[in-house]
């Protein structure tokens, strides 16, 4: 199946003829609204170049960009279960519950 215009996946290129598939939409409208309601400032200083999202901290933008590309760079290894996560905080939360890491 080729991604169509209504698909949440589109192809982008890095300028060297390498195409990567990315998720165009990574957060629901409800999640974005909740995030904006928690903000004490208006617009974040770090805008996403792939969607209308913006962030108050650069590390949040980097995590957000990873979610567009489906990158999960944090792994529960070597004693763990081998699951992968997009953020270090998600990995740390999982490690507390990981049965294999407790043996």
Backbone bond lengths (Angstrom), bond angles and torsions (degrees), N, CA, C in turn:
res aa  C-N    CA-C-N  psi(-1)  N-CA   C-N-CA  omega(-1)  CA-C   N-CA-C  phi
1 X - - - 1.453 - - 1.521 110.64 -
2 X 1.293 115.95 126.67 1.464 121.39 175.59 1.520 108.77 -85.77
3 X 1.344 118.84 138.88 1.454 120.01 176.24 1.523 110.22 -64.13
4 X 1.313 116.77 130.45 1.456 121.64 177.88 1.508 110.42 -100.03
5 X 1.329 117.47 178.80 1.453 120.72 -177.75 1.533 113.34 -63.08
6 X 1.352 117.29 -26.51 1.460 119.03 179.99 1.522 112.11 -92.41
7 X 1.324 117.54 -1.82 1.451 122.17 -179.47 1.529 110.69 -74.61
8 X 1.351 117.35 144.43 1.472 118.87 175.40 1.521 112.40 -73.01
9 X 1.340 117.59 -4.09 1.454 121.70 178.86 1.521 109.33 -112.02
10 X 1.312 116.97 132.88 1.459 122.73 175.77 1.511 107.95 -135.65
11 X 1.320 116.87 162.48 1.450 120.04 177.56 1.512 110.38 -98.92
12 X 1.310 115.72 137.13 1.455 122.23 173.30 1.512 107.12 -125.92
13 X 1.309 117.11 157.27 1.457 119.68 178.53 1.518 109.53 -119.10
14 X 1.314 114.93 155.73 1.462 120.34 179.08 1.519 111.64 -96.04
15 X 1.335 118.14 11.09 1.452 121.40 178.66 1.515 113.92 89.33
16 X 1.335 118.08 -3.29 1.458 121.45 -179.02 1.527 109.63 -120.63
17 X 1.319 116.15 30.29 1.455 123.06 -179.68 1.524 113.78 62.47
18 X 1.311 118.24 21.46 1.455 122.29 174.03 1.519 107.90 -103.53
19 X 1.306 117.16 117.23 1.461 120.98 179.97 1.520 109.12 -96.37
20 X 1.314 115.67 137.58 1.455 121.77 174.61 1.512 107.39 -122.91
21 X 1.319 116.71 141.72 1.447 120.32 175.82 1.522 107.89 -88.39
22 X 1.316 116.01 134.63 1.443 118.85 179.24 1.515 110.40 -135.04
23 X 1.333 115.22 156.88 1.447 121.65 176.72 1.514 108.43 -84.16
24 X 1.312 116.77 122.55 1.454 120.43 -179.75 1.530 110.41 -73.55
25 X 1.315 116.89 -39.21 1.460 122.06 -178.72 1.519 107.86 -111.96
26 X 1.332 117.21 121.06 1.463 120.33 -177.60 1.525 112.95 -118.77
27 X 1.325 117.61 -4.43 1.463 120.26 179.60 1.523 109.31 -143.49
28 X 1.311 114.73 144.99 1.463 118.89 178.09 1.528 109.41 -74.30
29 X 1.320 115.88 161.93 1.469 120.22 177.52 1.525 110.58 -60.85
30 X 1.331 116.83 -36.21 1.461 121.18 179.27 1.522 111.50 -64.61
31 X 1.327 116.99 -41.27 1.461 121.29 179.49 1.523 110.90 -65.50
32 X 1.328 117.07 -41.91 1.465 121.29 178.67 1.531 110.04 -64.39
33 X 1.328 117.52 -43.03 1.468 121.24 179.33 1.527 110.83 -62.65
34 X 1.319 117.24 -43.13 1.459 120.72 179.15 1.530 110.76 -63.16
35 X 1.323 116.63 -41.29 1.461 120.86 178.34 1.530 110.74 -62.87
36 X 1.325 116.27 -45.44 1.467 119.94 179.73 1.524 112.04 -64.81
37 X 1.326 118.15 -33.62 1.463 121.22 178.19 1.522 112.31 -67.85
38 X 1.331 117.53 -29.98 1.472 121.16 179.01 1.523 112.34 -76.96
39 X 1.316 117.49 -19.17 1.464 122.36 -175.77 1.522 112.61 -69.46
40 X 1.315 115.24 135.70 1.465 120.33 175.57 1.528 110.69 -89.00
41 X 1.328 116.71 -19.58 1.460 121.51 178.77 1.523 108.76 -109.63
42 X 1.292 117.57 169.82 1.462 121.84 179.48 1.507 111.98 -72.79
43 X 1.306 117.37 -102.32 1.447 123.33 -177.79 1.520 110.77 -88.79
44 X 1.329 115.66 142.41 1.454 119.90 177.31 1.517 111.23 -72.46
45 X 1.324 115.69 157.78 1.470 121.08 -179.15 1.513 113.10 -82.72
46 X 1.331 117.57 -8.59 1.464 121.19 -174.94 1.525 109.62 -118.97
47 X 1.345 117.61 93.87 1.467 120.38 -178.77 1.537 111.89 -83.74
48 X 1.322 115.27 147.74 1.457 121.70 173.25 1.524 108.17 -79.31
49 X 1.317 116.91 137.87 1.462 121.38 179.42 1.527 112.18 -85.81
50 X 1.340 117.65 -6.13 1.457 121.74 -176.82 1.521 113.99 -107.54
51 X 1.325 117.18 -15.28 1.462 121.32 -179.61 1.527 108.45 -154.76
52 X 1.322 118.90 176.15 1.469 120.79 -176.47 1.540 115.42 -75.38
53 X 1.315 118.72 -0.97 1.465 121.14 -176.88 1.527 111.73 -65.16
54 X 1.339 116.03 151.54 1.460 121.74 174.07 1.519 108.30 -143.27
55 X 1.327 115.98 156.69 1.459 121.31 -170.32 1.518 110.72 -135.79
56 X 1.328 116.13 151.26 1.463 121.41 179.04 1.521 111.39 -88.11
57 X 1.336 117.80 -14.70 1.463 121.67 179.53 1.531 109.50 -130.49
58 X 1.312 116.06 138.33 1.461 121.31 -177.17 1.529 112.07 -63.33
59 X 1.339 117.95 -36.41 1.468 118.85 -179.25 1.526 111.15 -65.58
60 X 1.322 118.28 -29.91 1.465 120.82 175.95 1.526 110.92 -69.70
61 X 1.330 116.71 -37.37 1.464 120.20 175.41 1.520 110.29 -63.32
62 X 1.341 117.77 -43.65 1.467 120.87 179.86 1.535 110.82 -60.80
63 X 1.325 117.18 -42.82 1.468 120.35 177.67 1.523 110.52 -64.21
64 X 1.323 116.11 -39.81 1.453 121.27 179.02 1.532 110.52 -62.66
65 X 1.324 117.61 -44.34 1.467 121.14 178.33 1.527 110.88 -61.61
66 X 1.329 116.85 -39.35 1.464 120.04 176.38 1.524 110.43 -60.63
67 X 1.338 117.30 -36.12 1.471 119.56 179.74 1.528 111.12 -68.29
68 X 1.335 117.91 -31.93 1.469 119.99 175.05 1.528 110.69 -60.43
69 X 1.317 116.82 -40.36 1.461 121.96 -175.94 1.525 113.62 -94.62
70 X 1.327 117.30 -0.07 1.457 120.64 178.64 1.512 113.61 71.24
71 X 1.325 117.08 24.04 1.463 120.24 -179.09 1.524 109.96 -77.99
72 X 1.314 114.75 134.13 1.461 121.69 175.99 1.520 106.74 -130.86
73 X 1.318 116.03 89.13 1.462 122.26 -171.68 1.524 114.70 -90.77
74 X 1.331 118.02 0.78 1.461 121.24 -176.97 1.529 108.05 -113.47
75 X 1.343 116.17 118.04 1.466 122.07 -170.82 1.520 111.16 -117.96
76 X 1.315 116.19 141.56 1.459 123.10 177.24 1.529 108.04 -85.62
77 X 1.325 115.94 83.71 1.457 122.73 -178.93 1.523 108.69 -144.95
78 X 1.278 124.54 166.95 1.444 127.40 -1.41 1.531 112.90 -83.76
79 X 1.349 119.27 -28.60 1.461 119.35 -176.65 1.523 112.44 -84.40
80 X 1.333 117.26 -9.84 1.458 120.90 -173.51 1.516 114.32 -80.15
81 X 1.305 114.64 -162.63 1.462 121.50 -173.25 1.525 113.25 -87.21
82 X 1.339 118.78 -10.35 1.451 121.35 179.18 1.517 114.95 89.20
83 X 1.340 118.11 3.37 1.466 120.89 178.14 1.519 109.95 -66.69
84 X 1.334 116.35 155.81 1.460 122.17 179.68 1.518 110.05 -120.50
85 X 1.340 115.97 148.00 1.453 121.87 -176.13 1.514 110.68 -137.73
86 X 1.328 115.71 153.79 1.455 121.68 -177.95 1.524 111.91 -77.27
87 X 1.319 117.81 -31.32 1.463 120.23 -177.69 1.527 110.79 -125.01
88 X 1.306 115.48 154.07 1.456 120.90 178.72 1.518 110.90 -65.58
89 X 1.339 116.72 -34.65 1.461 119.20 179.69 1.528 111.33 -66.18
90 X 1.335 117.50 -35.83 1.472 120.27 176.26 1.520 110.57 -66.44
91 X 1.326 117.17 -39.87 1.459 121.18 176.64 1.521 110.49 -62.70
92 X 1.326 117.62 -46.67 1.471 120.71 -179.12 1.520 111.33 -61.63
93 X 1.325 117.24 -40.26 1.471 121.41 178.22 1.524 109.97 -63.40
94 X 1.325 117.39 -41.94 1.455 121.15 -179.96 1.513 111.87 -68.80
95 X 1.319 117.24 -38.80 1.479 120.95 -178.88 1.521 111.83 -59.98
96 X 1.316 116.63 -31.18 1.465 119.95 178.59 1.524 111.21 -65.84
97 X 1.334 116.55 -25.38 1.461 121.17 -178.45 1.519 112.97 -105.57
98 X 1.310 118.35 -8.50 1.459 122.17 -173.72 1.519 110.99 -65.48
99 X 1.317 116.36 119.67 1.468 121.55 -178.56 1.527 111.29 -69.01
100 X 1.321 117.91 -39.37 1.457 120.37 -176.93 1.522 111.61 -69.61
101 X 1.334 117.68 -31.82 1.448 120.80 179.64 1.520 113.11 -74.37
102 X 1.350 117.17 -11.97 1.460 120.94 -177.54 1.521 111.74 -95.59
103 X 1.326 119.21 -5.87 1.463 121.87 -177.03 1.489 111.89 -76.44
